[in-house]
Amino acid sequence: MYGQTTPSELRDKFMMSVRMSVGVVGAITPWNFPIAIPAWKLAPALVCGDTVVLKPAEDTPLLAERFVEILTDSGCPAGVVNVVHGFGETAGGALVRHPDVPIITFTGSRETGVAVTKAAADHLKHVHLELGGKNAIIVLDDADLDLAVDGIVWSAFGTTGQRCTAASRVIVHEAAYDALQQRLVERAEAMRLGPGWEDDTDVGPVINRAAIDKIHAYSQIGRDEGARLLTGGEIASDGDLAKGFFYRPTVFGDVDPQMRIAQEEIFGPTTALIKVRDFDEAVRVANGIRYGLSSSIFTRDVNKAFRAMRDLQAGITYINAGTTGAEVHLPFGGTKDTGNGHREAGQAALDVFTEWKSIYVDYSGRLQRAQIDNV
């Protein structure tokens, strides 16, 4: 809860800033990380002295329920953390509009984030938004292609692409394009679909029927736009896979940066290969979207790596690693339509859940006016 101390312009005067708790936090969380995301929101809120009403996603209510039970069993006082179940429009909407909930922290889609902001505006609430991503991995001609493919496979198809940091674009230098395309397709086709509790499963199911229908619709959009379907693009229907919502890892080639499959968040195991001529074009393409969450570059050129750190318009940049994964020591979040400037985790998370107070202590024993009043 770090504040600041600073010298005063007057003698015999002490100054400092401190963080003060705000009150009740309304935390509205998604289904894809039903423990991690609530934990990311609740931990700093509790550290800051706030209480929490958690509204988890309706797809994963039992995990949220168990999470709150564990907090209670661990000694969290009654009433400090509360869980409310329901659909977003009703339970979430009531939480956002309630006059006694001064802070809203929301993770979800851009469209819902805009609606949350509007609903919270009448009470001038603190609003923290963690929204979508359309993340890109850049692969330059000097990259370690085996390492790059490892990073792409995990970032694009790990957790079945159902995370905001998933790599749904791969921007490849033309000199490396054919070799990388071949290796990536081979790896994608070798991945085993199945339930997550089986050790040899590479790709699990997507969350529900609506999700698989959306993912499959984007495969058709990609075909209609003229992209080349290299592998996947179909709902798995063989054997036991037909009983669940399984989608085959999908790779599109010859994708134009302005195609919908290169601009819109799909939230499934689909990635698009985009060919570029040089580093500068790669950065332009990576930045040419409405989102700015995670980014990655594979290169052995330290100068280009540092240029990428500076020039990629994203809240997260990885060098020689994929776009997924984050550690709680550093801020998590993005630029542009990915959010509204706040961050999860790290020191920055405290800014969401506190108000600054400036404190002045005059120990002179007399009235000291400010410098401007003494002229």
FENLINJO-V294001 format. One record per residue. N is the residue number from 0. PSI is psi in degrees with one decimal (NA if undefined). D_FIRST is the distance of its C-alpha to the first C-alpha in Angstrom with 2 decimals. Layout:
n: {N	N}
psi: {PSI	PSI}
d_first: {D_FIRST	D_FIRST}
This chain:
n: {0	1	2	3	4	5	6	7	8	9	10	11	12	13	14	15	16	17	18	19	20	21	22	23	24	25	26	27	28	29	30	31	32	33	34	35	36	37	38	39	40	41	42	43	44	45	46	47	48	49	50	51	52	53	54	55	56	57	58	59	60	61	62	63	64	65	66	67	68	69	70	71	72	73	74	75	76	77	78	79	80	81	82	83	84	85	86	87	88	89	90	91	92	93	94	95	96	97	98	99	100	101	102	103	104	105	106	107	108	109	110	111	112	113	114	115	116	117	118	119	120	121	122	123	124	125	126	127	128	129	130	131	132	133	134	135	136	137	138	139	140	141	142	143	144	145	146	147	148	149	150	151	152	153	154	155	156	157	158	159	160	161	162	163	164	165	166	167	168	169	170	171	172	173	174	175	176	177	178	179	180	181	182	183	184	185	186	187	188	189	190	191	192	193	194	195	196	197	198	199	200	201	202	203	204	205	206	207	208	209	210	211	212	213	214	215	216	217	218	219	220	221	222	223	224	225	226	227	228	229	230	231	232	233	234	235	236	237	238	239	240	241	242	243	244	245	246	247	248	249	250	251	252	253	254	255	256	257	258	259	260	261	262	263	264	265	266	267	268	269	270	271	272	273	274	275	276	277	278	279	280	281	282	283	284	285	286	287	288	289	290	291	292	293	294	295	296	297	298	299	300	301	302	303	304	305	306	307	308	309	310	311	312	313	314	315	316	317	318	319	320	321	322	323	324	325	326	327	328	329	330	331	332	333	334	335	336	337	338	339	340	341	342	343	344	345	346	347	348	349	350	351	352	353	354	355	356	357	358	359	360	361	362	363	364	365	366	367	368	369	370	371	372	373	374}
psi: {46.7	132.4	-159.4	148.1	145.4	147.4	148.3	158.6	-9.8	153.0	156.1	44.9	134.2	141.9	142.7	159.8	144.6	156.9	136.8	141.3	156.7	-40.8	-125.8	131.3	127.8	112.9	117.0	116.0	155.7	177.6	-21.4	-26.8	76.2	-10.3	-47.1	-46.8	-45.3	-38.6	-40.6	-33.6	-43.1	-40.3	-53.5	-33.0	-43.5	-39.8	-36.7	-4.0	12.5	162.4	165.5	137.9	113.7	124.3	96.6	168.4	144.4	-15.5	-20.6	54.0	-34.4	-34.9	-40.4	-41.0	-45.8	-37.1	-45.6	-35.8	-41.0	-41.0	-42.5	-45.0	-26.4	-4.1	5.2	125.7	150.0	134.8	-9.7	-42.3	125.3	147.3	135.8	124.1	152.8	178.4	158.0	-43.1	-29.9	-68.7	-47.0	-41.7	-40.8	-38.0	-42.6	-36.8	-10.8	128.3	-17.0	11.0	92.4	-11.1	132.7	125.3	123.7	134.6	126.1	-149.8	159.5	-43.2	-43.7	-35.2	-39.6	-42.6	-39.6	-44.4	-45.3	-42.7	-30.3	-10.5	-34.3	-27.7	7.9	48.3	155.5	125.6	120.8	123.5	130.3	105.5	-143.8	178.3	154.7	72.3	146.6	142.5	123.2	130.9	111.7	170.7	-14.6	8.3	155.2	103.3	-35.2	-43.1	-41.2	-43.6	-40.3	-44.8	-39.4	-45.9	-46.5	-40.5	-34.4	-36.0	-15.9	143.9	28.1	30.7	11.5	58.7	151.9	-18.7	7.8	147.0	96.9	4.2	140.2	113.7	115.0	133.9	140.2	-29.7	-21.9	-3.7	-52.2	-44.5	-42.7	-41.0	-46.3	-46.4	-38.8	-42.9	-42.7	-43.4	-41.7	-41.5	-19.7	-5.4	137.9	128.6	143.1	-179.0	149.9	-20.5	-4.4	129.8	-28.6	9.6	131.7	-37.7	120.3	-169.9	164.8	171.9	-38.6	-178.7	-40.8	-38.1	-44.9	-33.8	-40.4	-45.9	-45.1	-35.0	-37.5	-29.5	-39.8	-38.5	-43.4	-43.6	-45.1	-31.2	-12.4	3.9	155.4	117.1	113.5	-33.2	158.6	-140.7	22.3	152.3	129.8	125.9	11.2	136.5	-138.9	-19.5	-27.2	-16.5	-10.4	-171.7	75.4	134.2	134.9	139.3	130.5	131.4	124.9	139.9	168.6	44.6	130.9	139.1	-21.6	-1.7	153.7	-35.9	-13.2	-1.1	-29.5	145.1	124.0	-37.0	49.1	-178.1	62.0	133.3	155.3	127.3	127.0	123.9	135.2	163.4	-31.4	-179.5	-44.8	-41.6	-36.9	-43.4	-41.4	-44.0	-43.0	-38.8	-8.7	46.0	170.7	-19.1	167.7	58.7	-75.3	153.4	161.1	150.0	135.7	117.1	153.9	-1.2	108.3	-31.9	-43.4	-33.6	-44.0	-32.6	-38.7	-41.9	-37.4	-40.7	-22.0	125.9	81.9	154.9	-16.7	134.9	127.8	141.1	121.0	40.3	165.1	-173.8	-8.4	159.6	139.6	152.4	145.2	-6.9	-23.7	155.3	145.1	126.9	-176.5	-177.3	177.7	-133.9	7.1	-17.4	-164.4	27.9	-17.5	169.4	151.0	157.6	170.6	-173.8	-31.4	-25.5	-28.8	-23.8	-25.8	-36.3	10.3	163.7	143.9	138.9	131.2	132.8	132.1	128.6	113.3	114.9	28.9	-21.8	10.5	167.7	117.0	115.7	158.6	161.9	-40.7	-26.9	-8.4	2.6	NA}
d_first: {0.00	3.77	6.50	10.15	13.18	16.58	20.17	22.00	25.37	26.78	27.46	26.03	22.96	19.25	16.60	12.85	10.50	7.73	6.51	9.14	10.44	13.64	16.05	18.06	17.46	20.75	20.59	23.90	24.44	27.45	29.86	29.68	26.52	26.60	24.11	21.94	21.06	20.27	18.08	16.21	15.67	15.27	12.81	9.75	11.35	11.63	8.18	7.35	10.43	13.00	16.43	18.32	21.94	22.82	26.01	27.07	29.94	33.34	34.48	32.14	31.63	32.29	29.54	26.95	28.65	28.52	24.84	24.04	26.59	24.90	21.55	23.61	25.56	22.46	21.59	19.61	20.98	23.72	22.90	19.22	20.27	23.61	25.85	28.47	31.16	33.31	34.17	32.00	34.32	34.40	31.40	28.99	30.64	30.38	26.65	26.18	28.49	27.36	26.35	23.95	21.77	19.67	17.92	20.06	19.10	22.39	23.80	27.52	30.28	30.28	32.84	30.85	27.72	29.84	31.11	27.64	26.71	29.97	29.69	26.20	27.26	29.09	25.97	23.81	21.24	18.18	19.96	18.71	21.77	22.42	26.18	29.09	30.05	33.32	32.32	34.70	35.53	37.52	40.14	41.91	45.35	44.13	41.76	42.20	43.63	43.35	39.63	39.30	41.21	39.04	35.96	37.72	39.05	35.73	33.88	36.71	38.04	35.35	34.22	37.29	35.45	33.43	30.02	28.59	28.48	32.11	34.46	37.11	38.41	39.71	40.75	43.32	45.27	48.94	50.00	47.87	48.24	51.29	50.23	46.74	48.18	50.64	48.16	45.64	48.37	49.66	46.28	45.67	49.12	48.65	45.56	46.25	45.30	44.71	42.43	39.09	40.03	42.82	41.89	44.06	42.66	41.24	40.78	40.13	40.88	39.16	37.72	40.73	43.95	42.42	40.32	43.36	45.46	42.99	42.81	46.61	47.03	45.14	47.52	50.36	48.67	48.36	52.07	53.06	51.17	53.15	50.63	52.24	51.18	51.14	50.26	48.99	48.90	50.08	49.11	49.91	52.72	54.41	54.57	51.61	49.41	51.28	49.70	46.17	44.43	44.84	45.04	46.34	44.20	45.31	45.69	47.12	48.68	49.88	47.13	46.93	43.40	44.18	45.36	43.47	42.73	40.97	39.07	38.14	35.82	38.11	35.70	38.29	39.88	41.29	40.87	42.82	44.24	44.46	46.57	45.75	47.61	44.93	41.27	41.03	42.49	40.16	37.09	38.76	39.48	36.01	34.56	37.36	35.66	33.55	30.60	28.22	26.20	27.33	29.95	31.75	34.43	36.81	38.43	39.42	39.27	36.16	36.84	36.92	33.80	31.87	33.59	32.50	28.82	29.24	31.65	30.77	29.14	26.65	22.97	23.93	26.76	28.31	30.93	33.69	31.98	32.10	29.85	28.34	25.55	21.86	19.20	15.72	14.26	15.34	15.27	18.22	20.33	23.13	24.93	27.88	28.79	26.38	23.68	22.41	19.98	16.81	15.81	15.15	13.24	11.35	8.43	10.64	10.55	7.44	9.86	12.34	10.84	9.35	11.24	10.68	12.29	14.07	15.27	18.51	20.15	23.83	25.48	28.79	30.66	32.09	31.34	30.04	30.57	28.88	30.73	32.43	33.82	35.34	37.52}
